[in-house]
């Protein structure tokens, strides 16, 4: 009877917009049905503001309510995506340990990069740490940003090795291969030979693999034809640059072996 009365009273408190937190304490004093009832009531709380969501999240984490924590984090991640707050969305999806949603947000980051030429929320991406292992796409996002950091620090050999490994390990989405190959162009054109002959062959293989599997379109409109022209120009530039670098690398490696 005591527990029944406490449950009823706690349920009444949860119905009040400013007293619901007191209801949590009453549920805690119900050893048999308190936790189950709390879980049910938590799921019905409208998360109108992020501040309120954080309060609910703290309550759930203190009581190790794993499923509720994940659910709240995912709701907040979805809201952040709708508001185009990608950094916040990624943060919540990592906290929820939701690999699928982290992949979706990572794709949005990469798409934004292709459109704008730069990353947003660099602090978050630079400090992903072990969290980047949550999904392959998130790993790629973190490693691709690391490539840009290495290039900015003029660590060209390390940047080249990382860029190549992103392609050969197949961790990079195929739709992003042309971007990666285009990123290789400045490294191929450096005065110093950055890519070895073996690495250059790998890049050539990736380029041929990409171009040989490009989808065949029917009659294209003007915009599609312009896109195809740009793509063809990129491929020609890459082939020329790769061939030039291969010749330089072979001569350099031959000289080193001779000496």
N, C-alpha and C positions, 0 to 999 in steps of 0.2 A: 504493500500500500504506500509506503514511504517513497519508494522509487517511482511508482506511478504518479504520485503527486508532484514530485520533483520534475519528472519528464513533462507533465502538463504545464507546469509553471515555466519551465525553460522554453517550451514551444511558444508560449504566450510572449515571452520576452523577445524571441527571435522574430516575431511578427512586427515588433516595434522598430522603426528605422534607426533609433539612437540607443536602444537598450540591448540589441542583439548580442553584443559582446559579453554582457552579464550572463546571458543564457548559456554560453559556452562553459562557464564555471559550474553551473548547476548540472549540465550534462556530465561533467567530469566526476560528479559525486554519485553517479548512477552506475554501479559496477557491471550490471548485466546488459542493459540496453542503451546505456548512455552513449557509447562510441558509435554504435550503428545509427542512433537517432541524430547524433551530431553530424555524421557524414551526410545523411539525407538532407538535413537543414542547410548545411554548408553549400551543397549543390544548388540550392534554391535561392541563395543570396544573389541579388542583382549587383553585378560589378560595375556600378555606374561611373566610378572614378578609379584612377590608378592607385590613389591613396587608400581607398577602401579595399581594393584588390590586394594590396600589399599587407594590410591588416589580416585579411582572411588567409593569405598565403603563410604569414608568420604563425598563425594559429595552427594551420595544418602541418607545417614543418615541425613545430614543437611537439606535436602528437604523432609524428611519423605517419601521416596520412598520405602515402605516396601517390595513389591514384588521383586524389583531389589536387595535390600539388601540381601534377602533370596537366591535369585538366585546366586549372587556373592559368598556368603558364602558357598553355596553348591558346586559350581565349585571348590573353593579353598579346601574344604574338600575332594572332590574326587581326586584332584591332590595329596594331602597329603597322602591319602591312597595308591595311586599308587606308591608313593615314600617311602612307609612304615614308614611314620612319623605319628604314631598313635595319639600322644599327640596333634599335630597341627590339625589333622583331627577331633578329638573329640571337640577341642576348636571351630573350625569353624561350626561344626554341631550344637553345643549348641547355638552359636551366630545366626545361621539360624533358630533356633527353629524347627529343622527337627528331629522329634522323630524316624522315620524309619531309617534315616542315623546314628543317635546317637546309636540306637540299633545295627546296623551293626558294627560300630566301637567298641562298648562295647564287642561284641562277639569276635572281633579280639584281644582285650586286654586279654580276658579270655582264648582264645586259646593259645596266647603267654605265658600266665602264666602257663598253663598246660605243655607246651613244655619246658619252661626255669626254672620254679619254682620261678619266681620273677616277680614283676610288673615293667614296664618302666613308665616314666613320673609320678613319685609318687607325686610330688608337685601339679600337676594338679588334680589327683584323690583325694588327701587329701583335696583339697580346692574347691570341686564341689559345696558345699552349696546347696541352693534351686534348682540349675540347675539339680541336679541328679533326680528330679521329672519329667524331660522331658519324660523319658520312663522307663518301668519296668526294662529293662536290665541294663540301666544306674544306676538306683537306687540300683540294686543288686551289680553292680561293686563297687559303693561307699561304700555300707554297708559291702561287703566282705573285702574290704581293711580296713575298720574300725575294723572288727574282727581281722585281722592280727596285727593291731596296738595295740588293747587291749591285745592280747596274748603276744606281745613283751613287753608290760608294766606290765606283770604278773597279769593282772586283769582277772583272769581265770573265775570267776563266771559270769562277764559281757560278756566275750567272748563266754562262753557256751550258755548263754541265747540268744545272738544275732545269733549265729550259728543255734540254734534250730528254732528260729523265721523265719530265711531265708528259712528253709525247710518247716515248717508247714504252712507258709503263701503262699506257692507256688510261691514266687517271684523268687526263684532260678530256672534256666532252668533245666529240668529233666536230661539232659546230664551231668550236673555238680554235681548231687547229690552224686555220689560216691566220688568225690573230697572232698565235704563237710563232708561226713561221715568219710573219712580218716583223715581229719583235726581234727575230734573229738577224734581220738585215743589217742593223747598225753594228752588230758584233762581227758579221762577215766582212764588213767594209773597214774595220779597224786596220791601222797600219801594221800592227802586230798580229800574227796569226793566232786566233783564239780557238777556233774549232780545229781539231786534228783531222787527218784524212778519214779516219774511221768514223768520227762524229759527223763529218760532212756527208759521208755515204748514208748514214742513218737519216740525216735531214732530207737528203734526196729521196730516199725510200719513202719517208713520210709524205713528202710532197707528191710523189707519183701515186702513192696509195690514195691520197685525198682527191687528186684530180681525176684519177681513173674511175672513182666511184661517185662522182658528182651526178646528181639527178638530171635526167634528160627532160627538157621542157618542150612543150608544144610551141605554138606560135606565141611569141612574147610581145608584150606591149613595150612602149618606148622606155619606161622606167626599168623594166627587166633587162632590156638590151643594154642600157647604160651600166647597170650593175654587172652584167656579164663582161662588158668591155673593161671595167675597172678590175674585175677578178682576173681576166686574161692578162692585163698589164702587170698585176701583182705576180702572177705565176711566171711570166717571162723575166721579170726583174729578179725573182728568186732563183730561177734556173741559171741565169747569167752570173749572179753573185755566188751561187754555190759552186758552179764550174770554176770560176776564178779562184775562189778560196781553196778548192780541192787542189788545183795546180800549185798554188803557193804552199799549201800544207805538205804536199808530196815532195816538193823541192826542199823545203825546210827540214823535213824528217830525213830525207836522203842525205842532206848536208851533215846533220847531226850524227847519222850512222857512219858516214865517211870519216868524220873527225874522231 
